[in-house]
Amino acid sequence: MTLLCVAHGCGAGPTFLCLDPDDCGVDGICEANGGCSFPDDTCDSGRRFARYTASANECVPLDESSTSTTSMPSGPDTLEPQTSSSSSGLPTSESSTSADLLPETTTGAGSTTSSADGTTTDATGSSSSGGQAPLYDFFDDFERPDAEDVGNGWVEKTPDSFALIDGGIRRVTTTGPYPRNLVYRPDEAWTDAETTLELSWLDTSETYGSPQCGLRIQLEDIDDPNSLTGYLLYVESSAELTITRQIAGVFTQQYSTDLSSEVTEGQLYRLRFRAVGTDPVVLDGYLEQWTGGAWELHTEVHGMDEGMDRVDSPGTLAVGGHQQVELWTYESIGLVVLD
């Protein structure tokens, strides 16, 4: 996928311009102005421009909506995207993601969310950030009655280590280190995917408590109490954002960067984690903060795993935490399949 970044929009709120229909992903159209649009029944044209693209969040004008286009705006306001690097000097994938390109006001027909009774249904409700849930292949807002079990098809590796409290899930008992404290999808696996985990910290007085999300988590050894194989993105107690490759519960590769600033209790954040490719595996991790009605970048970390032990087989989605309890709450989680 090739995208251009408009010079006036680069930075905290980048604007991406598409080159051809494939740039906008499933159900997306590359409109004549270079913006990606997606279905939205509230617009007269039936389509709305995605956030971070040209004409962000606006309805596509009725006389401009098209089925596809390869036209591309030109002029001094466009430039080639710059390649950033991780703290270890490794190149990163493109900064845009499928989640960036998805409009906040629409929901995919194939996406799922949880209902009050814990069943899975089409996602049509609001996300924790106030807008409607984006186009996810899987979405759970945890808006169910308080319960000891997470429900909605999730499996707790260690029973009673998490609980549903006030429309979110929290670590509630001390059950040992992080490999034991997973909540995962037992019957689903993906290779290329991006997940977004909304959270807020309840207590930052002593530690951040290692909130984490995982991709390509291997099911073959997940039942071993001390084993975990896959990739994790988490906020370390030492105030770093870290991506790690785990092989049977051992740190075998790690990319870390210092947080750009302290996090604020009660503020809504999200961990956004993307794993793409098999040789190499390109890993992108972000901590974002909900500010002024939009997600703003707080800290980012990137890595490229070319090692012999890289996890190149499909794996499941998981969230977890370390030994500390009641330090944060997970408000929602979504996943976009990029295969």
N, C-alpha and C positions, 0 to 999 in steps of 0.2 A: 504494500500500500504506500503510495507516494502522496505526501501532503505538503503544502507550502504554508509558511507562517507569515501573516501580515505584520509588517514592521511596527505599526502603531499599536498592535495588540500583543506583541511578544512580552513574556514576563509572567506576572501573576494571573493574567487572564488572556491567554493566547487565542488567536483566531486562525483556524486552519481552512485552507482552500483545497477543494478536491480537484483532481485531474480527470477522473473517469468514474463511471458508475460503481466499479468495484471498490473504490476508496471509501464508500459510505456504508459498506457492510450489508447485512441482511435487512431487507425492506427499505433501505436507504436509496435516495436519488441524488445524484450530483446535479444541482440546479445550475442555471445559466450564469449566476453570479459567483459560482464556486462554493456555495454553501450546501451542506448535506441536509436533506429534509427527510422527515419520517411521517408515517400516517398519524393524523390527529383529527378526529371527528368534530372537534370544536372549531376548526377553521373552515371557511367557505370552500377553500380549495381542497380540503381534506388532508393537508400536509402542513407541517411546521418545521422551521429551521432548527437544527440542533444547537445546543449550547456549545460555545467555542468554535462555531463556524460562522461564515458570513451571515448577516441578518439574524444573529443569535436569538432564539426563542420566539421570533416573529412568525406569523402565519405566512405561508407562501402566497403571494398575490394570485388571484384567480386566473388572470391572463398570462401569468408567467410560469405556472406549474407545468412540469414536463415529465415525461417518462424516464428519460435519461439524456445526458449530454456529455460531450467531451470538450466543450468550450471552456476557456480558462481566462480569467481576467489577467491583464498584463499591465506593466508600468512600473514606476519607481517604488511603489508601495509593496512589492513582492520581493522575496528573497528566498534562497534555498535554506532549509532547516539546518541548524548547527548541531553537530554531534557533541553531546556532553559526555562526561566521564565520571566514573565512580571514584571514591576515595582511593581505590587501588589502581586508578589509571585505566580501567577497562572501558571500552566503548559501550554505549547503551543502545537500546532499540529506540524507535521514534517515540517522542514524548507524548504523542496523542495515543489514545486507546479507544477501544470500542465504547467504554463507559463515557469517555469525553464526548463521543459523537452521538450519544443517545439523548433524545429530548427528554426533559424532566416531566413533560405533561402527557406522555403516552406510555402505554404498557403493551408488551407483546402478547399475542394470543397464546403463545406457548409457555409464558412465564408462570411461575407458581409462587404462592405466598401462603402463610398459615392463617387459619381462621381461629376464632375463639375456642373452638372445641379441639384444636390441634390437627384438623384435617388439612389437606393441601388443595388449594383452589387457584383459579386464575387471579393474578395480582391486579387489582383495580383500586386499591386503597392508597393512602398517603404514606410516604416514607417519613422517617423520623425527622428529616430536614425540612419538612413542611410542604414539599411538592409531591406530586404523584410519583409512584414508583417507576423508575426507568424501565427500559426494555431489557429485562434480565431473563436468562434461561432458568434461573432459580432465584427465588427471593423469599425471605422470612423476616417479618417485622417483629416477631415474638410477642405480638399483642394478643396474649391469652391470659386466662386467670393464673394467679400465682400457683405454683406447683413445684414439687420436688423433682419431677421429671421435665426435661426440656420439651419432649413431645415432637409432633410433626415429622416423625421419621428419623430424628436424630438419635444417635447412640452415644451414651456417655461411657467412655472407656473404663472409668472408675465410677460406679454408681454413687449418686448423691454428692459428687464433687461440684456440680453446678445446680442452679435452681432458677426457675422463672420468678422474677420479682419485679413488680411495677412495670410490666411491659418490656422487660429486658432479661438477659441471663447474666448471672454473676457466679464467681467462684465463692463457695460457701463453706467448704470444709478443707482442712489441711490434709492432703492425701499423698504427700511426697512431691517429687520434682515434676517438671513439665511433661516428660513423656507419658506420665500416668493421667494427666489432666487434659484429655482431649474430648471434644464433642464433634462427631463426624457423621458423614453420610455413608451408610454401609453398603449401598447397592448402586453407587454411581461413581464413574471414573472419567477423567478428562486428561488430555495431554496439554493442549494450548488453552489457557483460560485466564480470566481476570476476576478477582473477587474484591468486593468493597465491604468493609466491616465498620459500621458506625458504632462509636463508643463515646462515653464520657467518664472522666475520672471523678471518683467520689472522695478520694483522700490521697494527696500527693505529699504529705508532710514528711514521710520517710523514704518512700520508694515509689516508682511508677508501676511496679507489680507485673511487668512483662506481659502486657496484653499481646496476643499473637493470632495470626491466621496462617493457614497452611494450604499449599497446593501440591498436587502429585503425591499426596500422602498414600503410601503403599499399604494395601489391605492385607498383604500376605503376612506381615509381622505386627499388625496393629494391636492384636490381642495380647501380645507379650507386654507385661506391665512396664518394663523398663526400655522398651524398644520403640523407635519412631524413625521412619525412613521417608524422606521427602524434603520439601523446601518450606521454610518458615520465614515470615516477616514479623518482627516484633519490636517493641520499644523496651530497651534494656533499662535496668535500674540505674545504670551509669549514665543515663540521659543520652543514649545513642539509638539511632534507628538502624536495625541490622537485618540482613538477609543471611540465612544459614542453610547449608546443605547438611541434612541429618542422615546418617547411615546407621541403622540399628541403635539410635539414641546417642550417637557420637557426633560431635561437631567436626566435620571433615572439610568444610570450606566456609568462609565467612566474609561478608562485606559489611562495613559499618561506617556511619558518618554521625558526627555530633548533631544533636537537635539544634535547630537554629535559635530557639528560645525555649523557655520553660512552658509546660502546658498549664492550662488554667482549669481548676476544678469547676465542674458544672457546665463547661463549654462543650459543644458537640464537635467531635473529631471523627475522622475515618482513616483506617488503614486501607490502602489500595495496593493490591499486589498482582503482578502479572508474570506468568511464565510461558515462554513461547520457544518452540524449536526443540531439536534433539541433539544436534551436533553443529554448533554449541547450543546450550540452553541459555536463552537471554532472560534475565531476571530484572524486573523494575519494581521498586517499592516506594510508596509515598505515604507521608502523614499529612493529611489535609485538615483544615479548620473551617467550620461553617461560620462565615462572617458576612454581615450585610446582605444576606439572602443568596449567597453563592459560596461554593467551595474555593478556598484559597490554599495554595501550596504552603506548607509549613517546613517540611524537610523531605529530601528524597535521597535514595540510595540505589545503586545499580550494580549489576554484576553479569559476567559472562562465564558460564561454567563449561569448560572444555576438558575437564578431568575425566579420567577413566571411570571414576565412581559417579559421574553425573547421573541424575535420575531422569531417564529418557522414556520411561514407560508411563502409561496413563495412571493417574492416582485420584484419590478423592479429595473433597473439601473438608477442612477441619478448622476449628477454633480452639483456643486453649489458654493456659496461664500457668504460672509457676506456683510456688507454695503459698504466697500471700493470698488473703481472702478479703472480700468486700472493699477492694480498692478502686474498681471500675465496674461499669455495666455495659454490656453489648446491646445496642438498641436495635440493630437490624443487620442482615448480611444478604448480599446478592452475588450472583455469579453469572458472567457472560462467557459462553463457549466460543473460542476463537479458532477451533479446528477447521 
